[in-house]
């Protein structure tokens, strides 16, 4: 017992005490900042394999961005990725970062559905669906529950059955082999239910967006309550995004 206490004292707390104020060191790439320095916008946009970079004005759509950093490597005077991991939002327009705009990304309280506000403010159970993903986003979702990030202390948990869930977290680009299964799982969750897209692949299709074996029509028929950008999203992005949504739900 004494040995165990000695080890615990030596290592210190294994969890992040305040996930809202944590600092993620380099080489992590979070929110991009785009300066107004003039560059060849067409050449800059051509670097991006997913078409995430717009030209008039220069912008980056985090719903499409792979966070590969090639644009920042080639044009460091124009684009820099800072370590701000709070990039989750329920407004797809806020995922588009334009030049000269360094405002943080936040959840839009006006878009939170009224029917979910009194239900999910203190406890949220989610069913994760891997719809053709590469397991990177899935690994980060799992990490969100580990001893470091410990999202369970906030009442945020993943469950095995959609019958026990308040919503789904979808990862992957939604392949044709998973489209029907995802819809069946979603329908098994009692109303009102949340839909959360985790990662670039889920939000836009990512690098697979033009592949003919995707079936993303389901996402056109439902409303999305939260976008968790990243390729994959960092656990702090995931936890803070879920907390932002539920904290706003606490407000009258």
VEXDREN-2710 file (C-alpha; in Angstrom, 1 decimal):
% VEXDREN-2710
k/r/px/py/pz
1/UNK/0.0/0.0/0.0
2/UNK/2.8/2.4/0.9
3/UNK/4.6/1.6/-2.3
4/UNK/1.4/2.3/-4.3
5/UNK/1.0/5.7/-2.6
6/UNK/4.7/6.5/-3.2
7/UNK/4.3/5.8/-6.9
8/UNK/1.1/7.9/-7.1
9/UNK/2.8/10.8/-5.4
10/UNK/5.7/10.5/-7.8
11/UNK/3.6/10.5/-10.9
12/UNK/1.1/13.1/-9.8
13/UNK/-2.5/13.2/-11.1
14/UNK/-3.0/11.1/-14.2
15/UNK/-5.9/13.3/-15.4
16/UNK/-6.0/16.8/-16.9
17/UNK/-7.5/18.9/-14.1
18/UNK/-9.0/21.5/-16.4
19/UNK/-9.7/20.3/-19.9
20/UNK/-10.8/23.8/-20.9
21/UNK/-7.4/25.3/-20.2
22/UNK/-5.0/22.6/-21.2
23/UNK/-2.1/23.5/-23.5
24/UNK/-1.3/21.1/-26.4
25/UNK/2.4/21.4/-27.5
26/UNK/3.7/21.4/-31.1
27/UNK/3.5/19.7/-33.5
28/UNK/-0.3/19.7/-32.9
29/UNK/-2.2/21.7/-35.4
30/UNK/-5.4/23.4/-34.2
31/UNK/-7.3/26.4/-35.5
32/UNK/-5.6/28.0/-38.6
33/UNK/-4.9/31.7/-38.7
34/UNK/-4.8/33.4/-42.1
35/UNK/-3.0/36.7/-42.6
36/UNK/-3.8/39.3/-45.2
37/UNK/-0.4/39.0/-46.8
38/UNK/-1.0/38.8/-50.6
39/UNK/-0.1/35.5/-52.2
40/UNK/-1.0/33.6/-55.3
41/UNK/-4.3/32.3/-54.1
42/UNK/-4.9/29.9/-57.0
43/UNK/-1.6/28.2/-56.3
44/UNK/-2.3/28.1/-52.6
45/UNK/-5.7/26.5/-53.2
46/UNK/-4.3/24.0/-55.6
47/UNK/-2.2/22.5/-52.8
48/UNK/-5.2/21.2/-51.0
49/UNK/-6.3/17.7/-52.0
50/UNK/-9.8/18.1/-50.5
51/UNK/-10.6/21.6/-51.8
52/UNK/-10.7/23.1/-48.3
53/UNK/-9.0/26.3/-49.4
54/UNK/-11.0/29.1/-50.9
55/UNK/-9.6/32.0/-52.8
56/UNK/-11.8/35.1/-52.6
57/UNK/-11.1/35.8/-49.8
58/UNK/-8.5/33.1/-48.9
59/UNK/-10.2/30.7/-46.4
60/UNK/-10.0/27.3/-45.0
61/UNK/-13.0/25.1/-44.4
62/UNK/-12.2/22.9/-41.4
63/UNK/-15.0/20.5/-42.4
64/UNK/-12.8/19.6/-45.4
65/UNK/-9.3/20.3/-44.0
66/UNK/-7.0/17.3/-43.4
67/UNK/-4.7/19.4/-41.1
68/UNK/-1.8/18.1/-43.1
69/UNK/-0.2/21.5/-42.8
70/UNK/1.1/21.6/-46.4
71/UNK/-0.4/25.1/-47.0
72/UNK/1.4/26.4/-43.9
73/UNK/4.7/24.8/-45.0
74/UNK/4.5/26.3/-48.4
75/UNK/3.1/29.7/-47.4
76/UNK/4.2/30.3/-43.8
77/UNK/3.7/34.1/-44.2
78/UNK/0.0/33.4/-45.0
79/UNK/-1.1/30.5/-42.9
80/UNK/-0.2/29.3/-39.5
81/UNK/-1.9/26.6/-37.4
82/UNK/-2.1/27.6/-33.7
83/UNK/-2.6/25.2/-30.8
84/UNK/-6.2/26.2/-30.2
85/UNK/-8.1/22.9/-30.0
86/UNK/-11.5/24.4/-29.3
87/UNK/-12.7/24.1/-32.9
88/UNK/-16.0/22.2/-32.4
89/UNK/-19.2/24.0/-33.4
90/UNK/-22.8/23.4/-34.4
91/UNK/-22.7/26.0/-37.2
92/UNK/-20.9/24.8/-40.4
93/UNK/-20.4/28.5/-41.3
94/UNK/-18.1/28.9/-38.3
95/UNK/-15.9/26.1/-39.6
96/UNK/-14.8/28.4/-42.4
97/UNK/-11.8/30.4/-41.3
98/UNK/-11.2/33.5/-43.5
99/UNK/-8.1/35.7/-43.8
100/UNK/-7.8/38.4/-41.2
101/UNK/-10.2/36.7/-38.8
102/UNK/-8.6/35.3/-35.7
103/UNK/-11.8/34.9/-33.7
104/UNK/-12.1/31.6/-31.8
105/UNK/-14.6/29.0/-32.9
106/UNK/-17.6/28.6/-30.6
107/UNK/-20.9/26.8/-30.5
108/UNK/-23.8/28.9/-31.7
109/UNK/-26.4/28.9/-28.9
110/UNK/-29.1/30.0/-31.3
111/UNK/-28.8/26.8/-33.2
112/UNK/-29.3/24.5/-30.2
113/UNK/-32.7/22.8/-30.5
114/UNK/-35.0/23.8/-27.7
115/UNK/-36.2/20.2/-27.1
116/UNK/-32.7/19.0/-26.2
117/UNK/-31.9/21.8/-23.7
118/UNK/-33.6/20.3/-20.6
119/UNK/-32.5/16.7/-21.3
120/UNK/-28.7/16.6/-21.9
121/UNK/-27.3/19.3/-19.8
122/UNK/-25.9/17.0/-17.0
123/UNK/-25.6/13.6/-18.7
124/UNK/-25.1/12.5/-22.3
125/UNK/-24.8/8.9/-23.5
126/UNK/-23.6/8.4/-27.1
127/UNK/-23.4/5.5/-29.5
128/UNK/-20.4/5.6/-31.8
129/UNK/-20.8/4.4/-35.4
130/UNK/-17.7/3.8/-37.5
131/UNK/-19.0/4.2/-41.0
132/UNK/-16.1/3.3/-43.2
133/UNK/-13.5/5.2/-41.1
134/UNK/-9.8/4.4/-40.8
135/UNK/-9.9/4.0/-37.0
136/UNK/-8.0/7.3/-36.3
137/UNK/-11.1/9.2/-35.2
138/UNK/-12.3/6.1/-33.4
139/UNK/-9.1/5.9/-31.4
140/UNK/-9.4/9.5/-30.3
141/UNK/-13.0/9.0/-29.2
142/UNK/-11.8/6.1/-27.1
143/UNK/-9.0/8.2/-25.7
144/UNK/-11.5/10.8/-24.6
145/UNK/-12.6/8.3/-21.9
146/UNK/-9.2/7.3/-20.7
147/UNK/-7.6/8.4/-17.4
148/UNK/-6.0/11.5/-19.0
149/UNK/-9.1/13.2/-20.5
150/UNK/-11.7/11.3/-18.4
151/UNK/-14.9/12.8/-20.0
152/UNK/-16.9/10.4/-17.9
153/UNK/-16.5/12.9/-14.9
154/UNK/-18.7/15.3/-16.8
155/UNK/-21.4/12.7/-17.4
156/UNK/-20.3/12.1/-21.0
157/UNK/-20.1/8.4/-21.9
158/UNK/-20.2/6.0/-24.8
159/UNK/-22.7/3.1/-24.6
160/UNK/-22.9/-0.2/-26.4
161/UNK/-26.6/0.0/-27.5
162/UNK/-28.5/2.7/-29.4
163/UNK/-31.4/1.9/-27.1
164/UNK/-29.4/3.3/-24.2
165/UNK/-28.1/6.4/-26.1
166/UNK/-29.1/10.0/-26.4
167/UNK/-27.4/10.3/-29.8
168/UNK/-24.8/9.1/-32.2
169/UNK/-21.2/10.1/-33.0
170/UNK/-20.5/9.2/-36.6
171/UNK/-17.0/8.7/-37.8
172/UNK/-15.9/7.8/-41.3
173/UNK/-17.2/9.0/-44.7
174/UNK/-20.3/6.9/-44.6
175/UNK/-19.7/4.1/-47.0
176/UNK/-22.5/2.3/-48.9
177/UNK/-21.9/-0.8/-46.7
178/UNK/-22.6/1.2/-43.6
179/UNK/-25.3/3.6/-44.7
180/UNK/-28.3/1.3/-43.9
181/UNK/-26.7/0.2/-40.6
182/UNK/-26.2/3.8/-39.6
183/UNK/-29.8/4.7/-40.3
184/UNK/-31.1/1.7/-38.4
185/UNK/-28.9/2.6/-35.5
186/UNK/-30.1/6.2/-35.6
187/UNK/-33.8/5.2/-35.7
188/UNK/-33.3/3.0/-32.7
189/UNK/-32.4/6.0/-30.5
190/UNK/-35.3/7.6/-28.8
191/UNK/-36.3/11.1/-29.8
192/UNK/-35.0/13.7/-29.3
193/UNK/-31.6/12.5/-30.3
194/UNK/-28.3/14.1/-31.1
195/UNK/-26.2/13.7/-34.3
196/UNK/-22.5/14.5/-34.0
197/UNK/-20.0/14.2/-36.8
198/UNK/-16.4/13.5/-35.7
199/UNK/-13.6/14.1/-38.1
200/UNK/-13.1/15.4/-41.6
201/UNK/-14.3/12.2/-43.2
202/UNK/-17.6/12.3/-41.4
203/UNK/-18.2/16.0/-41.9
204/UNK/-17.4/16.2/-45.6
205/UNK/-16.2/12.9/-46.9
206/UNK/-12.6/14.1/-46.6
207/UNK/-10.2/12.6/-49.0
208/UNK/-12.9/10.1/-50.1
209/UNK/-15.5/12.7/-50.9
210/UNK/-15.6/11.8/-54.7
211/UNK/-15.5/8.1/-54.2
212/UNK/-18.5/6.3/-55.8
213/UNK/-18.9/3.9/-52.9
214/UNK/-20.1/6.5/-50.4
215/UNK/-23.8/6.9/-49.5
216/UNK/-24.1/10.2/-47.6
217/UNK/-27.8/10.9/-48.3
218/UNK/-28.7/10.2/-44.7
219/UNK/-26.7/13.3/-43.6
220/UNK/-28.8/15.4/-46.0
221/UNK/-32.0/14.3/-44.3
222/UNK/-31.1/14.9/-40.7
223/UNK/-29.9/17.9/-38.7
224/UNK/-26.4/17.8/-37.3
225/UNK/-26.0/19.1/-33.7
226/UNK/-22.2/19.2/-33.5
227/UNK/-19.2/19.1/-35.8
228/UNK/-15.9/17.9/-34.4
229/UNK/-13.3/18.9/-37.0
230/UNK/-9.9/17.3/-37.3
231/UNK/-8.2/14.4/-39.0
232/UNK/-8.7/13.0/-36.5
233/UNK/-10.1/15.3/-33.9
234/UNK/-8.1/15.6/-30.7
235/UNK/-9.6/14.3/-27.5
236/UNK/-9.6/17.8/-26.1
237/UNK/-11.6/19.0/-29.2
238/UNK/-14.1/16.2/-28.6
239/UNK/-14.5/16.8/-24.8
240/UNK/-14.7/20.6/-25.1
241/UNK/-17.1/20.4/-28.0
242/UNK/-19.5/18.2/-26.0
243/UNK/-19.1/20.3/-22.9
244/UNK/-19.8/23.5/-24.9
245/UNK/-23.0/21.9/-26.3
246/UNK/-24.2/20.8/-22.9
247/UNK/-23.2/23.9/-21.0
248/UNK/-25.2/26.1/-23.4
249/UNK/-28.0/23.6/-22.8
250/UNK/-27.8/24.5/-19.1
251/UNK/-28.7/28.2/-19.8
252/UNK/-32.3/29.2/-19.8
END
